[in-house]
């Protein structure tokens, strides 16, 4: 009987946690830079995927001034953006996406 009571309490706790609303969080600059510098393959893949997503979104926006060269190696794009972010990492940690967009505009401006 005691085991059933413990099991009921544990299940109730799990259900309460599951019922909590999800809290959205944005990727921060320092978290992204740490992921990009990680030797852990999953964290590095997360970094790369994030950068590809921001790059694709930025380039597809109407009036975008970002033109990443066709055929660029993803690793080279990642390394260039990370280098730029590290060189310009002034001020408090903030949302990474606007900083990545600024890096892309500086690194890969469209030719006029």
N, CA, C and O atoms as a printed pandas DataFrame, in Angstrom:
     atom_number atom_name residue_name chain_id  residue_number  x_coord  y_coord  z_coord
0              1         N          UNK        A               1    0.811   -1.186    0.000
1              2        CA          UNK        A               1    0.000    0.000    0.000
2              3         C          UNK        A               1    0.862    1.259    0.000
3              4         O          UNK        A               1    0.556    2.239   -0.679
4              5         N          UNK        A               2    1.939    1.214    0.772
5              6        CA          UNK        A               2    2.838    2.363    0.864
6              7         C          UNK        A               2    3.459    2.642   -0.496
7              8         O          UNK        A               2    3.612    3.803   -0.877
8              9         N          UNK        A               3    3.820    1.594   -1.234
9             10        CA          UNK        A               3    4.398    1.757   -2.579
10            11         C          UNK        A               3    3.412    2.432   -3.516
11            12         O          UNK        A               3    3.801    3.269   -4.331
12            13         N          UNK        A               4    2.139    2.075   -3.406
13            14        CA          UNK        A               4    1.112    2.692   -4.249
14            15         C          UNK        A               4    0.960    4.173   -3.933
15            16         O          UNK        A               4    0.764    4.987   -4.835
16            17         N          UNK        A               5    1.048    4.517   -2.671
17            18        CA          UNK        A               5    0.946    5.910   -2.262
18            19         C          UNK        A               5    2.122    6.711   -2.805
19            20         O          UNK        A               5    1.937    7.812   -3.323
20            21         N          UNK        A               6    3.314    6.170   -2.690
21            22        CA          UNK        A               6    4.514    6.837   -3.219
22            23         C          UNK        A               6    4.404    7.004   -4.730
23            24         O          UNK        A               6    4.723    8.063   -5.271
24            25         N          UNK        A               7    3.954    5.961   -5.401
25            26        CA          UNK        A               7    3.790    6.011   -6.851
26            27         C          UNK        A               7    2.765    7.079   -7.241
27            28         O          UNK        A               7    2.976    7.806   -8.212
28            29         N          UNK        A               8    1.670    7.183   -6.504
29            30        CA          UNK        A               8    0.640    8.183   -6.798
30            31         C          UNK        A               8    1.185    9.595   -6.620
31            32         O          UNK        A               8    0.900   10.478   -7.429
32            33         N          UNK        A               9    1.967    9.811   -5.564
33            34        CA          UNK        A               9    2.559   11.131   -5.320
34            35         C          UNK        A               9    3.542   11.483   -6.438
35            36         O          UNK        A               9    3.541   12.607   -6.940
36            37         N          UNK        A              10    4.365   10.534   -6.818
37            38        CA          UNK        A              10    5.328   10.782   -7.898
38            39         C          UNK        A              10    4.631   11.084   -9.216
39            40         O          UNK        A              10    5.014   12.016   -9.922
40            41         N          UNK        A              11    3.618   10.307   -9.549
41            42        CA          UNK        A              11    2.878   10.547  -10.781
42            43         C          UNK        A              11    2.170   11.891  -10.751
43            44         O          UNK        A              11    2.114   12.590  -11.763
44            45         N          UNK        A              12    1.636   12.252   -9.612
45            46        CA          UNK        A              12    1.000   13.566   -9.475
46            47         C          UNK        A              12    1.977   14.692   -9.698
47            48         O          UNK        A              12    1.643   15.687  -10.341
48            49         N          UNK        A              13    3.185   14.550   -9.175
49            50        CA          UNK        A              13    4.221   15.561   -9.383
50            51         C          UNK        A              13    4.622   15.671  -10.839
51            52         O          UNK        A              13    4.811   16.770  -11.360
52            53         N          UNK        A              14    4.752   14.528  -11.494
53            54        CA          UNK        A              14    5.090   14.526  -12.909
54            55         C          UNK        A              14    3.988   15.203  -13.712
55            56         O          UNK        A              14    4.270   15.975  -14.628
56            57         N          UNK        A              15    2.744   14.918  -13.376
57            58        CA          UNK        A              15    1.624   15.519  -14.101
58            59         C          UNK        A              15    1.583   17.027  -13.890
59            60         O          UNK        A              15    1.268   17.768  -14.821
60            61         N          UNK        A              16    1.895   17.492  -12.690
61            62        CA          UNK        A              16    1.930   18.936  -12.443
62            63         C          UNK        A              16    3.031   19.595  -13.259
63            64         O          UNK        A              16    2.828   20.675  -13.813
64            65         N          UNK        A              17    4.180   18.968  -13.337
65            66        CA          UNK        A              17    5.275   19.523  -14.138
66            67         C          UNK        A              17    4.911   19.548  -15.613
67            68         O          UNK        A              17    5.214   20.509  -16.320
68            69         N          UNK        A              18    4.265   18.498  -16.071
69            70        CA          UNK        A              18    3.875   18.426  -17.477
70            71         C          UNK        A              18    2.804   19.447  -17.811
71            72         O          UNK        A              18    2.713   19.884  -18.959
72            73         N          UNK        A              19    2.000   19.835  -16.850
73            74        CA          UNK        A              19    0.912   20.771  -17.090
74            75         C          UNK        A              19    1.372   22.227  -17.092
75            76         O          UNK        A              19    0.617   23.110  -17.499
76            77         N          UNK        A              20    2.586   22.487  -16.648
77            78        CA          UNK        A              20    3.093   23.858  -16.634
78            79         C          UNK        A              20    3.244   24.365  -18.051
79            80         O          UNK        A              20    3.652   23.605  -18.930
80            81         N          UNK        A              21    2.930   25.619  -18.301
81            82        CA          UNK        A              21    3.087   26.155  -19.648
82            83         C          UNK        A              21    4.558   26.237  -20.028
83            84         O          UNK        A              21    5.421   26.504  -19.192
84            85         N          UNK        A              22    4.823   26.004  -21.302
85            86        CA          UNK        A              22    6.194   26.085  -21.792
86            87         C          UNK        A              22    6.650   27.537  -21.763
87            88         O          UNK        A              22    5.875   28.448  -22.055
88            89         N          UNK        A              23    7.881   27.739  -21.417
89            90        CA          UNK        A              23    8.436   29.088  -21.393
90            91         C          UNK        A              23    9.423   29.207  -22.543
91            92         O          UNK        A              23   10.434   28.506  -22.591
92            93         N          UNK        A              24    9.112   30.101  -23.462
93            94        CA          UNK        A              24    9.985   30.297  -24.607
94            95         C          UNK        A              24   11.217   31.062  -24.155
95            96         O          UNK        A              24   11.127   31.985  -23.346
96            97         N          UNK        A              25   12.342   30.678  -24.672
97            98        CA          UNK        A              25   13.571   31.380  -24.387
98            99         C          UNK        A              25   14.337   31.565  -25.678
99           100         O          UNK        A              25   14.306   30.708  -26.561
100          101         N          UNK        A              26   15.006   32.655  -25.779
101          102        CA          UNK        A              26   15.772   32.933  -26.975
102          103         C          UNK        A              26   17.229   32.562  -26.740
103          104         O          UNK        A              26   17.749   32.677  -25.630
104          105         N          UNK        A              27   17.871   32.117  -27.804
105          106        CA          UNK        A              27   19.287   31.772  -27.722
106          107         C          UNK        A              27   20.072   33.063  -27.502
107          108         O          UNK        A              27   19.882   34.055  -28.205
108          109         N          UNK        A              28   20.932   33.024  -26.537
109          110        CA          UNK        A              28   21.765   34.185  -26.213
110          111         C          UNK        A              28   23.126   34.049  -26.886
111          112         O          UNK        A              28   23.575   32.949  -27.210
112          113         N          UNK        A              29   23.766   35.195  -27.086
113          114        CA          UNK        A              29   25.058   35.247  -27.770
114          115         C          UNK        A              29   26.084   34.326  -27.113
115          116         O          UNK        A              29   26.711   33.517  -27.797
116          117         N          UNK        A              30   26.260   34.436  -25.819
117          118        CA          UNK        A              30   27.298   33.645  -25.153
118          119         C          UNK        A              30   27.002   32.151  -25.213
119          120         O          UNK        A              30   27.920   31.344  -25.358
120          121         N          UNK        A              31   25.725   31.774  -25.103
121          122        CA          UNK        A              31   25.352   30.369  -25.227
122          123         C          UNK        A              31   25.696   29.867  -26.627
123          124         O          UNK        A              31   26.242   28.775  -26.783
124          125         N          UNK        A              32   25.374   30.668  -27.643
125          126        CA          UNK        A              32   25.683   30.281  -29.023
126          127         C          UNK        A              32   27.190   30.141  -29.221
127          128         O          UNK        A              32   27.651   29.160  -29.805
128          129         N          UNK        A              33   27.949   31.108  -28.740
129          130        CA          UNK        A              33   29.405   31.037  -28.907
130          131         C          UNK        A              33   29.996   29.831  -28.184
131          132         O          UNK        A              33   30.914   29.191  -28.697
132          133         N          UNK        A              34   29.481   29.521  -27.009
133          134        CA          UNK        A              34   29.958   28.329  -26.287
134          135         C          UNK        A              34   29.603   27.056  -27.042
135          136         O          UNK        A              34   30.404   26.122  -27.099
136          137         N          UNK        A              35   28.415   27.014  -27.617
137          138        CA          UNK        A              35   28.012   25.841  -28.406
138          139         C          UNK        A              35   28.901   25.696  -29.636
139          140         O          UNK        A              35   29.309   24.590  -29.993
140          141         N          UNK        A              36   29.193   26.811  -30.271
141          142        CA          UNK        A              36   30.010   26.785  -31.492
142          143         C          UNK        A              36   31.456   26.378  -31.208
143          144         O          UNK        A              36   32.144   25.862  -32.088
144          145         N          UNK        A              37   31.908   26.610  -29.991
145          146        CA          UNK        A              37   33.287   26.269  -29.620
146          147         C          UNK        A              37   33.390   24.899  -28.955
147          148         O          UNK        A              37   34.485   24.458  -28.604
148          149         N          UNK        A              38   32.266   24.234  -28.783
149          150        CA          UNK        A              38   32.237   22.974  -28.058
150          151         C          UNK        A              38   32.852   21.832  -28.869
151          152         O          UNK        A              38   32.785   21.813  -30.098
152          153         N          UNK        A              39   33.443   20.898  -28.160
153          154        CA          UNK        A              39   33.937   19.686  -28.816
154          155         C          UNK        A              39   32.842   18.616  -28.864
155          156         O          UNK        A              39   33.008   17.568  -29.488
156          157         N          UNK        A              40   31.720   18.900  -28.195
157          158        CA          UNK        A              40   30.572   17.989  -28.216
158          159         C          UNK        A              40   29.869   18.127  -29.565
159          160         O          UNK        A              40   29.458   19.222  -29.949
160          161         N          UNK        A              41   29.734   17.015  -30.277
161          162        CA          UNK        A              41   29.161   17.052  -31.626
162          163         C          UNK        A              41   27.745   17.592  -31.644
163          164         O          UNK        A              41   27.382   18.313  -32.574
164          165         N          UNK        A              42   26.930   17.268  -30.649
165          166        CA          UNK        A              42   25.542   17.740  -30.628
166          167         C          UNK        A              42   25.487   19.252  -30.453
167          168         O          UNK        A              42   24.716   19.929  -31.133
168          169         N          UNK        A              43   26.296   19.780  -29.552
169          170        CA          UNK        A              43   26.296   21.238  -29.337
170          171         C          UNK        A              43   26.794   21.960  -30.575
171          172         O          UNK        A              43   26.269   23.014  -30.934
172          173         N          UNK        A              44   27.807   21.401  -31.232
173          174        CA          UNK        A              44   28.318   22.006  -32.463
174          175         C          UNK        A              44   27.260   21.947  -33.561
175          176         O          UNK        A              44   27.105   22.898  -34.328
176          177         N          UNK        A              45   26.538   20.841  -33.638
177          178        CA          UNK        A              45   25.453   20.720  -34.617
178          179         C          UNK        A              45   24.338   21.714  -34.307
179          180         O          UNK        A              45   23.757   22.288  -35.228
180          181         N          UNK        A              46   24.029   21.927  -33.033
181          182        CA          UNK        A              46   23.029   22.919  -32.645
182          183         C          UNK        A              46   23.455   24.309  -33.099
183          184         O          UNK        A              46   22.643   25.068  -33.630
184          185         N          UNK        A              47   24.714   24.641  -32.893
185          186        CA          UNK        A              47   25.264   25.926  -33.324
186          187         C          UNK        A              47   25.112   26.091  -34.828
187          188         O          UNK        A              47   24.620   27.112  -35.308
188          189         N          UNK        A              48   25.538   25.080  -35.556
189          190        CA          UNK        A              48   25.504   25.138  -37.016
190          191         C          UNK        A              48   24.070   25.260  -37.518
191          192         O          UNK        A              48   23.787   26.065  -38.405
192          193         N          UNK        A              49   23.180   24.476  -36.963
193          194        CA          UNK        A              49   21.777   24.539  -37.360
194          195         C          UNK        A              49   21.166   25.903  -37.085
195          196         O          UNK        A              49   20.404   26.425  -37.900
196          197         N          UNK        A              50   21.498   26.476  -35.947
197          198        CA          UNK        A              50   20.990   27.805  -35.601
198          199         C          UNK        A              50   21.478   28.833  -36.613
199          200         O          UNK        A              50   20.698   29.644  -37.111
200          201         N          UNK        A              51   22.772   28.794  -36.915
201          202        CA          UNK        A              51   23.338   29.759  -37.860
202          203         C          UNK        A              51   22.740   29.594  -39.254
203          204         O          UNK        A              51   22.481   30.583  -39.939
204          205         N          UNK        A              52   22.520   28.359  -39.674
205          206        CA          UNK        A              52   21.902   28.117  -40.987
206          207         C          UNK        A              52   20.482   28.673  -40.994
207          208         O          UNK        A              52   20.071   29.302  -41.969
208          209         N          UNK        A              53   19.738   28.453  -39.932
209          210        CA          UNK        A              53   18.370   28.958  -39.852
210          211         C          UNK        A              53   18.307   30.474  -39.915
211          212         O          UNK        A              53   17.491   31.032  -40.649
212          213         N          UNK        A              54   19.166   31.148  -39.149
213          214        CA          UNK        A              54   19.182   32.610  -39.170
214          215         C          UNK        A              54   19.631   33.108  -40.541
215          216         O          UNK        A              54   19.087   34.085  -41.055
216          217         N          UNK        A              55   20.625   32.438  -41.137
217          218        CA          UNK        A              55   21.110   32.838  -42.457
218          219         C          UNK        A              55   20.020   32.682  -43.508
219          220         O          UNK        A              55   19.781   33.605  -44.287
220          221         N          UNK        A              56   19.363   31.545  -43.543
221          222        CA          UNK        A              56   18.287   31.318  -44.516
222          223         C          UNK        A              56   17.168   32.339  -44.350
223          224         O          UNK        A              56   16.671   32.890  -45.332
224          225         N          UNK        A              57   16.779   32.586  -43.111
225          226        CA          UNK        A              57   15.706   33.544  -42.848
226          227         C          UNK        A              57   16.123   34.950  -43.268
227          228         O          UNK        A              57   15.341   35.668  -43.892
228          229         N          UNK        A              58   17.328   35.340  -42.938
229          230        CA          UNK        A              58   17.806   36.683  -43.249
230          231         C          UNK        A              58   17.893   36.895  -44.757
231          232         O          UNK        A              58   17.475   37.936  -45.264
232          233         N          UNK        A              59   18.432   35.920  -45.467
233          234        CA          UNK        A              59   18.568   36.058  -46.921
234          235         C          UNK        A              59   17.221   36.078  -47.634
235          236         O          UNK        A              59   17.090   36.693  -48.692
236          237         N          UNK        A              60   16.224   35.413  -47.066
237          238        CA          UNK        A              60   14.928   35.311  -47.744
238          239         C          UNK        A              60   14.000   36.487  -47.446
239          240         O          UNK        A              60   12.934   36.599  -48.052
240          241         N          UNK        A              61   14.387   37.358  -46.529
241          242        CA          UNK        A              61   13.559   38.518  -46.208
242          243         C          UNK        A              61   13.539   39.488  -47.391
243          244         O          UNK        A              61   14.547   39.671  -48.074
244          245         N          UNK        A              62   12.391   40.099  -47.618
245          246        CA          UNK        A              62   12.277   41.087  -48.690
246          247         C          UNK        A              62   13.260   42.229  -48.426
247          248         O          UNK        A              62   13.346   42.746  -47.312
248          249         N          UNK        A              63   13.981   42.604  -49.443
249          250        CA          UNK        A              63   14.946   43.696  -49.324
250          251         C          UNK        A              63   16.223   43.338  -48.593
251          252         O          UNK        A              63   16.973   44.228  -48.191
252          253         N          UNK        A              64   16.485   42.065  -48.415
253          254        CA          UNK        A              64   17.689   41.639  -47.697
254          255         C          UNK        A              64   18.942   42.137  -48.402
255          256         O          UNK        A              64   19.033   42.122  -49.629
256          257         N          UNK        A              65   19.897   42.575  -47.609
257          258        CA          UNK        A              65   21.183   43.013  -48.146
258          259         C          UNK        A              65   22.270   41.979  -47.892
259          260         O          UNK        A              65   23.457   42.269  -48.041
260          261         N          UNK        A              66   21.860   40.767  -47.508
261          262        CA          UNK        A              66   22.800   39.677  -47.226
262          263         C          UNK        A              66   22.805   38.718  -48.410
263          264         O          UNK        A              66   21.761   38.214  -48.825
264          265         N          UNK        A              67   24.001   38.475  -48.948
265          266        CA          UNK        A              67   24.164   37.561  -50.084
266          267         C          UNK        A              67   25.333   36.623  -49.797
267          268         O          UNK        A              67   26.468   36.890  -50.192
268          269         N          UNK        A              68   25.046   35.536  -49.115
269          270        CA          UNK        A              68   26.086   34.541  -48.827
270          271         C          UNK        A              68   26.433   33.865  -50.152
271          272         O          UNK        A              68   25.535   33.433  -50.874
272          273         N          UNK        A              69   27.713   33.767  -50.480
273          274        CA          UNK        A              69   28.100   33.163  -51.756
274          275         C          UNK        A              69   27.589   31.732  -51.901
275          276         O          UNK        A              69   27.619   30.942  -50.957
276          277         N          UNK        A              70   27.126   31.425  -53.088
277          278        CA          UNK        A              70   26.676   30.064  -53.381
278          279         C          UNK        A              70   27.860   29.122  -53.229
279          280         O          UNK        A              70   28.977   29.444  -53.635
280          281         N          UNK        A              71   27.617   27.983  -52.656
281          282        CA          UNK        A              71   28.654   26.967  -52.528
282          283         C          UNK        A              71   29.593   27.152  -51.349
283          284         O          UNK        A              71   30.538   26.379  -51.192
284          285         N          UNK        A              72   29.356   28.165  -50.512
285          286        CA          UNK        A              72   30.231   28.348  -49.348
286          287         C          UNK        A              72   30.080   27.138  -48.429
287          288         O          UNK        A              72   28.973   26.642  -48.218
288          289         N          UNK        A              73   31.174   26.680  -47.898
289          290        CA          UNK        A              73   31.132   25.568  -46.946
290          291         C          UNK        A              73   30.490   26.065  -45.654
291          292         O          UNK        A              73   30.833   27.135  -45.151
292          293         N          UNK        A              74   29.570   25.291  -45.131
293          294        CA          UNK        A              74   28.872   25.675  -43.911
294          295         C          UNK        A              74   29.867   25.931  -42.779
295          296         O          UNK        A              74   29.687   26.841  -41.971
296          297         N          UNK        A              75   30.900   25.126  -42.737
297          298        CA          UNK        A              75   31.935   25.310  -41.702
298          299         C          UNK        A              75   32.576   26.684  -41.822
299          300         O          UNK        A              75   32.843   27.338  -40.814
300          301         N          UNK        A              76   32.827   27.129  -43.069
301          302        CA          UNK        A              76   33.434   28.443  -43.274
302          303         C          UNK        A              76   32.495   29.570  -42.853
303          304         O          UNK        A              76   32.926   30.561  -42.264
304          305         N          UNK        A              77   31.212   29.410  -43.160
305          306        CA          UNK        A              77   30.215   30.392  -42.724
306          307         C          UNK        A              77   30.185   30.458  -41.202
307          308         O          UNK        A              77   30.210   31.540  -40.616
308          309         N          UNK        A              78   30.131   29.282  -40.569
309          310        CA          UNK        A              78   30.092   29.223  -39.102
310          311         C          UNK        A              78   31.326   29.889  -38.506
311          312         O          UNK        A              78   31.214   30.702  -37.589
312          313         N          UNK        A              79   32.496   29.547  -39.023
313          314        CA          UNK        A              79   33.735   30.110  -38.481
314          315         C          UNK        A              79   33.785   31.625  -38.645
315          316         O          UNK        A              79   34.232   32.331  -37.741
316          317         N          UNK        A              80   33.329   32.131  -39.795
317          318        CA          UNK        A              80   33.356   33.573  -40.043
318          319         C          UNK        A              80   32.400   34.315  -39.107
319          320         O          UNK        A              80   32.750   35.353  -38.547
320          321         N          UNK        A              81   31.195   33.776  -38.945
321          322        CA          UNK        A              81   30.214   34.422  -38.071
322          323         C          UNK        A              81   30.684   34.387  -36.622
323          324         O          UNK        A              81   30.573   35.386  -35.911
324          325         N          UNK        A              82   31.206   33.251  -36.180
325          326        CA          UNK        A              82   31.695   33.136  -34.802
326          327         C          UNK        A              82   32.863   34.100  -34.565
327          328         O          UNK        A              82   32.928   34.749  -33.521
328          329         N          UNK        A              83   33.764   34.193  -35.511
329          330        CA          UNK        A              83   34.894   35.125  -35.375
330          331         C          UNK        A              83   34.373   36.561  -35.246
331          332         O          UNK        A              83   34.831   37.326  -34.397
332          333         N          UNK        A              84   33.416   36.909  -36.098
333          334        CA          UNK        A              84   32.834   38.249  -36.063
334          335         C          UNK        A              84   32.162   38.504  -34.709
335          336         O          UNK        A              84   32.371   39.551  -34.097
336          337         N          UNK        A              85   31.366   37.554  -34.251
337          338        CA          UNK        A              85   30.667   37.731  -32.973
338          339         C          UNK        A              85   31.642   37.897  -31.820
339          340         O          UNK        A              85   31.430   38.731  -30.939
340          341         N          UNK        A              86   32.701   37.112  -31.821
341          342        CA          UNK        A              86   33.698   37.236  -30.747
342          343         C          UNK        A              86   34.385   38.604  -30.799
343          344         O          UNK        A              86   34.625   39.223  -29.762
344          345         N          UNK        A              87   34.695   39.065  -31.995
345          346        CA          UNK        A              87   35.382   40.350  -32.156
346          347         C          UNK        A              87   34.488   41.523  -31.774
347          348         O          UNK        A              87   34.984   42.584  -31.395
348          349         N          UNK        A              88   33.183   41.341  -31.872
349          350        CA          UNK        A              88   32.247   42.424  -31.603
350          351         C          UNK        A              88   31.374   42.168  -30.380
351          352         O          UNK        A              88   30.303   42.759  -30.245
352          353         N          UNK        A              89   31.821   41.300  -29.500
353          354        CA          UNK        A              89   31.032   40.920  -28.314
354          355         C          UNK        A              89   31.236   41.942  -27.202
355          356         O          UNK        A              89   31.880   41.668  -26.189
356          357         N          UNK        A              90   30.678   43.112  -27.417
357          358        CA          UNK        A              90   30.757   44.152  -26.400
358          359         C          UNK        A              90   29.399   44.272  -25.730
359          360         O          UNK        A              90   28.366   44.002  -26.342
360          361         N          UNK        A              91   29.411   44.668  -24.504
361          362        CA          UNK        A              91   28.153   44.859  -23.800
362          363         C          UNK        A              91   27.619   43.564  -23.229
363          364         O          UNK        A              91   28.248   42.509  -23.321
364          365         N          UNK        A              92   26.442   43.671  -22.636
365          366        CA          UNK        A              92   25.847   42.494  -21.992
366          367         C          UNK        A              92   25.421   41.448  -23.014
367          368         O          UNK        A              92   25.180   41.748  -24.184
368          369         N          UNK        A              93   25.339   40.224  -22.537
369          370        CA          UNK        A              93   24.869   39.119  -23.355
370          371         C          UNK        A              93   23.437   39.427  -23.787
371          372         O          UNK        A              93   22.634   39.907  -22.987
372          373         N          UNK        A              94   23.125   39.154  -25.031
373          374        CA          UNK        A              94   21.780   39.428  -25.528
374          375         C          UNK        A              94   21.347   38.355  -26.507
375          376         O          UNK        A              94   22.053   37.370  -26.724
376          377         N          UNK        A              95   20.172   38.559  -27.097
377          378        CA          UNK        A              95   19.662   37.612  -28.076
378          379         C          UNK        A              95   20.645   37.484  -29.231
379          380         O          UNK        A              95   21.169   38.478  -29.733
380          381         N          UNK        A              96   20.883   36.248  -29.642
381          382        CA          UNK        A              96   21.897   35.978  -30.651
382          383         C          UNK        A              96   21.459   36.340  -32.066
383          384         O          UNK        A              96   22.280   36.794  -32.862
384          385         N          UNK        A              97   20.186   36.151  -32.395
385          386        CA          UNK        A              97   19.739   36.329  -33.783
386          387         C          UNK        A              97   20.057   37.707  -34.349
387          388         O          UNK        A              97   20.603   37.777  -35.450
388          389         N          UNK        A              98   19.747   38.815  -33.661
389          390        CA          UNK        A              98   20.092   40.118  -34.226
390          391         C          UNK        A              98   21.599   40.298  -34.420
391          392         O          UNK        A              98   22.035   40.971  -35.354
392          393         N          UNK        A              99   22.383   39.694  -33.534
393          394        CA          UNK        A              99   23.838   39.798  -33.650
394          395         C          UNK        A              99   24.338   38.980  -34.834
395          396         O          UNK        A              99   25.254   39.402  -35.539
396          397         N          UNK        A             100   23.739   37.811  -35.055
397          398        CA          UNK        A             100   24.114   36.988  -36.205
398          399         C          UNK        A             100   23.737   37.717  -37.488
399          400         O          UNK        A             100   24.505   37.707  -38.450
400          401         N          UNK        A             101   22.560   38.351  -37.516
401          402        CA          UNK        A             101   22.155   39.119  -38.702
402          403         C          UNK        A             101   23.136   40.247  -38.983
403          404         O          UNK        A             101   23.490   40.485  -40.137
404          405         N          UNK        A             102   23.575   40.939  -37.947
405          406        CA          UNK        A             102   24.551   42.023  -38.124
406          407         C          UNK        A             102   25.860   41.466  -38.686
407          408         O          UNK        A             102   26.478   42.081  -39.556
408          409         N          UNK        A             103   26.275   40.311  -38.191
409          410        CA          UNK        A             103   27.497   39.676  -38.699
410          411         C          UNK        A             103   27.346   39.326  -40.172
411          412         O          UNK        A             103   28.258   39.554  -40.966
412          413         N          UNK        A             104   26.192   38.770  -40.537
413          414        CA          UNK        A             104   25.956   38.388  -41.935
414          415         C          UNK        A             104   25.967   39.613  -42.844
415          416         O          UNK        A             104   26.530   39.572  -43.938
416          417         N          UNK        A             105   25.342   40.707  -42.391
417          418        CA          UNK        A             105   25.335   41.933  -43.205
418          419         C          UNK        A             105   26.745   42.468  -43.410
419          420         O          UNK        A             105   27.082   42.944  -44.494
420          421         N          UNK        A             106   27.567   42.388  -42.371
421          422        CA          UNK        A             106   28.939   42.885  -42.475
422          423         C          UNK        A             106   29.824   41.966  -43.309
423          424         O          UNK        A             106   30.662   42.433  -44.080
424          425         N          UNK        A             107   29.635   40.663  -43.152
425          426        CA          UNK        A             107   30.499   39.691  -43.831
426          427         C          UNK        A             107   30.110   39.409  -45.279
427          428         O          UNK        A             107   30.973   39.175  -46.125
428          429         N          UNK        A             108   28.807   39.430  -45.560
429          430        CA          UNK        A             108   28.330   39.017  -46.881
430          431         C          UNK        A             108   27.352   40.028  -47.473
431          432         O          UNK        A             108   26.200   39.693  -47.747
432          433         N          UNK        A             109   27.810   41.267  -47.672
433          434        CA          UNK        A             109   26.912   42.253  -48.279
434          435         C          UNK        A             109   26.685   41.923  -49.752
435          436         O          UNK        A             109   27.574   41.408  -50.429
436          437         N          UNK        A             110   25.489   42.225  -50.232
437          438        CA          UNK        A             110   25.200   42.000  -51.653
438          439         C          UNK        A             110   25.993   43.002  -52.498
439          440         O          UNK        A             110   26.150   44.161  -52.115
440          441         N          UNK        A             111   26.476   42.554  -53.617
441          442        CA          UNK        A             111   27.187   43.423  -54.553
442          443         C          UNK        A             111   26.157   44.297  -55.255
443          444         O          UNK        A             111   25.077   43.825  -55.611
444          445         N          UNK        A             112   26.482   45.538  -55.449
445          446        CA          UNK        A             112   25.550   46.456  -56.124
446          447         C          UNK        A             112   25.876   46.579  -57.582
447          448         O          UNK        A             112   25.197   47.307  -58.307
